[in-house]
């Protein structure tokens, strides 16, 4: 789905017109992937636009930058204010927010010693990443032949720009085979995550996902769903699991800022559970969407109103 342009982008401390937000072809990050970014959503509620877990996302951006020895030139409060101001300037009450920090022009040495750290924020309207109809119907996924990189190769818990080449290769392969999404496994054969999502399974009422030892990005939506599941009384476990356990699950679903909570109805040639959204997934979805749309008082502190 093509990006729908808005009026403004926040670039290095000022608002610029969408078409004027340009960078030079010599910037370090274009050549070497040396950037970090976040994906955040703003939802329309009865009280106006609300950003979901803004502080948690921004803290992860700063952790990602630290993992790459990148010192961001703005404090976290200034970037939060920039995001809220940008949403207002573009007259949006819902949309996807993409802050990115990158090494600008200076040199093309591998060590970006002479390259300033620049920061930009984009916001635009964006529907469900894996398709609105798949929120209820579920997606078809495929195990990728590409293996997820180990945390000894890249800082797996960081949201680094160059790291996503691994995911791009995986999802390109899956879509080329006629599937909606890819699932990557680790070097030891355990399940890692989707190309841009964390993954959960449900087995006899227990909600299971993996953790840091599985080289995953520690998703904000993943954390939210774990909290919701435990608050609803489900046993929620965090541990590694392997493809055979996922394939024999009663239910499975992806979580992520873009994907939100999306059921998985099939993996490769295997139907998962009944081949439709399961009751646990449906219940978790319901509370999640009540939360982001401002209808769940219990999680009201997860929303920052524009």
C-alpha positions as CSV (number, residue, x, y, z in Angstrom):
1,X,0.0,0.0,0.0
2,X,1.5,3.3,-1.1
3,X,2.1,6.0,1.5
4,X,-0.5,8.7,1.4
5,X,1.4,12.0,1.6
6,X,0.5,14.5,4.3
7,X,1.3,18.2,4.4
8,X,4.4,18.2,6.7
9,X,7.3,16.2,7.9
10,X,9.3,17.1,11.0
11,X,13.0,17.2,10.0
12,X,15.8,18.2,12.3
13,X,13.7,20.5,14.5
14,X,11.4,22.1,11.9
15,X,8.4,21.4,9.9
16,X,9.0,21.1,6.1
17,X,6.6,20.4,3.3
18,X,6.3,16.7,2.5
19,X,7.9,17.2,-1.0
20,X,10.7,19.3,0.4
21,X,11.9,16.7,2.9
22,X,14.9,15.6,1.0
23,X,18.3,14.1,1.8
24,X,21.6,13.8,-0.1
25,X,22.5,10.6,-1.8
26,X,25.8,10.6,0.2
27,X,24.2,10.1,3.6
28,X,25.8,7.3,5.6
29,X,22.6,5.4,6.4
30,X,21.5,5.1,2.8
31,X,24.8,3.3,2.0
32,X,25.3,1.2,5.2
33,X,21.9,1.0,6.9
34,X,23.2,2.8,10.0
35,X,19.9,4.2,11.3
36,X,17.2,3.4,13.9
37,X,13.5,3.9,13.8
38,X,10.2,3.4,15.4
39,X,6.7,2.5,14.3
40,X,3.9,4.1,16.4
41,X,0.1,4.5,15.9
42,X,-2.3,7.2,16.6
43,X,-6.0,6.2,17.0
44,X,-9.2,8.2,16.7
45,X,-11.1,8.1,20.0
46,X,-14.1,9.9,21.3
47,X,-11.7,12.4,23.0
48,X,-9.7,13.0,19.8
49,X,-6.5,11.5,18.5
50,X,-4.5,9.4,20.9
51,X,-1.0,7.9,20.5
52,X,-0.6,4.4,21.8
53,X,2.2,3.9,24.3
54,X,4.2,6.9,23.0
55,X,6.7,6.9,25.9
56,X,7.5,3.1,25.5
57,X,8.1,3.6,21.8
58,X,10.4,6.5,22.4
59,X,12.3,4.8,25.1
60,X,12.9,1.9,22.7
61,X,14.1,4.4,20.0
62,X,16.7,5.7,22.5
63,X,17.8,2.1,23.4
64,X,18.1,1.3,19.8
65,X,20.3,4.4,19.2
66,X,22.5,3.5,22.2
67,X,23.0,0.0,20.8
68,X,24.4,1.6,17.7
69,X,26.5,4.1,19.7
70,X,24.3,6.9,18.2
71,X,23.7,9.9,20.4
72,X,20.3,11.5,19.5
73,X,20.5,15.3,19.4
74,X,17.1,15.8,21.1
75,X,15.8,14.8,24.5
76,X,12.9,12.3,24.6
77,X,10.4,15.0,25.6
78,X,11.3,17.2,22.6
79,X,10.7,14.3,20.2
80,X,7.4,13.4,21.8
81,X,6.3,17.0,21.5
82,X,7.5,17.0,17.8
83,X,5.3,13.9,17.2
84,X,2.2,15.4,18.8
85,X,2.8,18.7,17.0
86,X,3.2,17.0,13.6
87,X,0.0,15.1,14.0
88,X,-1.8,18.4,14.8
89,X,-0.1,20.2,11.9
90,X,-1.3,17.5,9.5
91,X,-4.8,17.7,10.9
92,X,-4.9,14.0,11.6
93,X,-6.7,12.1,14.4
94,X,-5.3,8.7,13.3
95,X,-2.3,7.4,11.4
96,X,1.0,5.7,11.5
97,X,4.0,7.6,12.9
98,X,7.6,6.9,11.8
99,X,10.5,8.6,13.7
100,X,13.9,7.8,12.3
101,X,17.4,8.8,13.3
102,X,20.2,8.4,10.8
103,X,23.8,9.4,10.0
104,X,23.7,12.2,7.5
105,X,26.3,13.3,4.9
106,X,29.9,13.8,5.9
107,X,32.0,10.8,4.9
108,X,31.4,7.3,3.6
109,X,33.9,5.6,5.9
110,X,32.3,2.7,7.7
111,X,32.7,4.5,11.0
112,X,30.4,7.5,10.8
113,X,32.8,9.7,12.8
114,X,32.1,12.8,10.6
115,X,28.4,12.3,10.0
116,X,25.9,14.2,12.0
117,X,22.9,12.4,13.6
118,X,19.8,13.7,12.0
119,X,16.2,13.0,13.0
120,X,12.9,13.0,11.0
121,X,9.3,12.1,11.8
122,X,6.7,11.2,9.3
123,X,3.0,10.6,9.9
124,X,0.3,9.4,7.5
125,X,-3.0,7.6,7.3
126,X,-2.5,3.8,7.2
127,X,-4.9,1.0,7.5
128,X,-4.1,-2.5,8.9
129,X,-0.7,-3.6,7.7
130,X,-1.9,-7.2,6.8
131,X,-5.3,-6.1,5.5
132,X,-8.5,-5.2,7.3
133,X,-10.2,-8.4,6.3
134,X,-7.4,-10.5,7.8
135,X,-8.1,-9.0,11.3
136,X,-11.1,-11.4,11.4
137,X,-10.2,-14.0,8.7
138,X,-6.6,-14.4,9.5
139,X,-3.5,-14.6,7.3
140,X,-1.6,-17.4,5.5
141,X,2.0,-17.4,6.5
142,X,5.1,-19.5,5.4
143,X,8.3,-20.5,7.1
144,X,11.1,-18.7,5.4
145,X,14.3,-20.3,4.1
146,X,16.1,-17.2,5.4
147,X,17.3,-17.7,9.0
148,X,16.9,-14.8,11.5
149,X,20.3,-13.3,12.5
150,X,21.6,-14.0,15.9
151,X,22.0,-11.4,18.6
152,X,25.8,-11.9,18.4
153,X,25.6,-10.6,14.8
154,X,23.3,-7.6,15.2
155,X,21.7,-6.1,18.3
156,X,18.5,-8.0,17.8
157,X,16.5,-6.1,20.4
158,X,17.2,-2.8,18.5
159,X,15.1,-1.6,15.7
160,X,17.9,-0.9,13.3
161,X,17.3,0.1,9.7
162,X,19.8,-2.2,8.1
163,X,18.7,-5.2,10.1
164,X,15.4,-5.3,8.1
165,X,17.0,-6.5,5.0
166,X,16.7,-9.9,6.6
167,X,12.9,-9.4,6.9
168,X,12.6,-8.0,3.4
169,X,14.2,-11.1,1.9
170,X,11.9,-13.3,4.0
171,X,8.6,-11.6,3.2
172,X,9.5,-11.2,-0.5
173,X,10.0,-15.0,-0.6
174,X,6.7,-15.7,1.2
175,X,4.7,-13.4,-1.0
176,X,6.3,-14.9,-4.1
177,X,5.0,-18.3,-3.0
178,X,1.5,-16.9,-2.6
179,X,1.4,-16.3,1.2
180,X,0.7,-13.1,3.1
181,X,3.6,-13.1,5.5
182,X,6.8,-14.9,6.5
183,X,7.9,-16.5,9.7
184,X,11.6,-16.7,10.4
185,X,13.3,-19.3,12.5
186,X,16.6,-19.1,14.5
187,X,19.8,-20.9,13.9
188,X,18.8,-23.5,16.5
189,X,15.5,-24.2,14.6
190,X,13.3,-22.4,17.1
191,X,10.6,-19.9,16.0
192,X,11.7,-16.3,16.0
193,X,9.1,-13.9,14.6
194,X,7.3,-12.6,11.5
195,X,9.0,-10.3,9.1
196,X,7.7,-7.3,11.0
197,X,5.7,-8.9,13.9
198,X,6.0,-10.9,17.1
199,X,4.2,-14.3,17.1
200,X,1.9,-15.9,19.7
201,X,0.3,-19.3,19.9
202,X,-2.5,-20.6,22.1
203,X,-2.6,-24.2,23.4
204,X,-5.3,-25.5,25.7
205,X,-6.1,-21.9,26.8
206,X,-2.4,-21.0,27.5
207,X,-1.1,-18.0,25.7
208,X,2.6,-18.5,24.7
209,X,5.1,-16.2,23.0
210,X,8.9,-16.2,23.0
211,X,11.4,-13.7,24.5
212,X,14.7,-12.1,24.1
213,X,16.6,-15.3,24.0
214,X,14.8,-16.0,20.7
215,X,16.5,-12.9,19.0
216,X,13.1,-11.1,18.7
217,X,12.4,-7.4,18.8
218,X,10.7,-6.8,22.1
219,X,7.5,-5.5,20.7
220,X,5.4,-2.9,22.4
221,X,2.2,-4.5,21.2
222,X,3.5,-7.9,22.3
223,X,4.0,-6.5,25.8
224,X,0.5,-5.0,25.8
225,X,-1.1,-8.3,24.7
226,X,0.8,-10.2,27.4
227,X,-0.5,-7.8,30.0
228,X,-4.0,-8.0,28.7
229,X,-3.9,-11.8,28.6
230,X,-2.8,-12.1,32.2
231,X,-5.4,-9.5,33.3
232,X,-8.0,-11.6,31.6
233,X,-6.9,-14.6,33.6
234,X,-5.1,-16.5,31.0
235,X,-1.8,-18.3,31.8
236,X,0.7,-16.4,29.7
237,X,4.1,-18.0,29.2
238,X,7.3,-16.5,27.6
239,X,9.6,-19.3,26.3
240,X,11.1,-20.6,23.1
241,X,9.1,-22.8,20.9
242,X,9.7,-24.8,17.7
243,X,7.7,-25.0,14.5
244,X,6.0,-28.3,15.4
245,X,4.5,-26.7,18.4
246,X,3.3,-23.7,16.4
247,X,1.9,-25.9,13.7
248,X,-0.1,-28.0,16.2
249,X,-1.4,-24.9,18.1
250,X,-5.1,-24.3,18.7
251,X,-4.6,-20.7,17.6
252,X,-1.8,-18.5,16.5
253,X,-1.6,-14.7,15.9
254,X,0.9,-11.9,15.0
255,X,1.2,-8.7,17.1
256,X,2.9,-5.5,16.1
257,X,2.2,-1.8,15.7
258,X,1.4,-2.1,12.1
259,X,-0.2,-5.6,12.2
260,X,-2.0,-4.9,15.6
261,X,-3.4,-8.3,16.5
262,X,-3.8,-10.5,13.4
263,X,-4.8,-14.2,13.5
264,X,-2.8,-16.8,11.5
265,X,-5.1,-19.3,9.9
266,X,-2.5,-21.3,7.9
267,X,1.3,-21.9,7.9
268,X,2.7,-23.5,4.8
269,X,0.2,-26.3,3.9
270,X,-1.0,-26.7,7.5
271,X,-4.3,-25.3,8.8
272,X,-3.9,-23.8,12.3
273,X,-6.7,-24.9,14.7
274,X,-10.1,-24.5,13.0
275,X,-8.6,-22.4,10.1
276,X,-10.3,-19.3,11.5
277,X,-9.8,-16.7,14.3
278,X,-10.0,-18.6,17.6
279,X,-11.9,-17.5,20.7
280,X,-8.8,-16.5,22.7
281,X,-7.4,-14.4,19.8
282,X,-10.8,-12.8,19.4
283,X,-11.1,-11.9,23.1
284,X,-7.6,-10.5,23.1
285,X,-8.3,-8.5,20.0
286,X,-11.4,-7.1,21.5
287,X,-9.7,-5.7,24.6
288,X,-6.8,-4.5,22.5
289,X,-9.0,-2.5,20.1
290,X,-11.1,-1.2,23.0
291,X,-7.8,0.0,24.6
292,X,-6.3,1.8,21.6
293,X,-9.7,3.4,20.8
294,X,-10.0,4.8,24.3
295,X,-12.8,2.5,25.5
296,X,-10.9,0.6,28.2
297,X,-10.4,2.7,31.3
298,X,-8.0,0.1,32.8
299,X,-5.4,0.9,30.2
300,X,-6.1,4.6,29.8
301,X,-2.5,5.5,30.8
302,X,-1.3,3.8,27.6
303,X,-2.8,6.7,25.5
304,X,-1.3,10.1,25.0
305,X,-3.9,12.4,23.6
306,X,-3.0,14.8,20.8
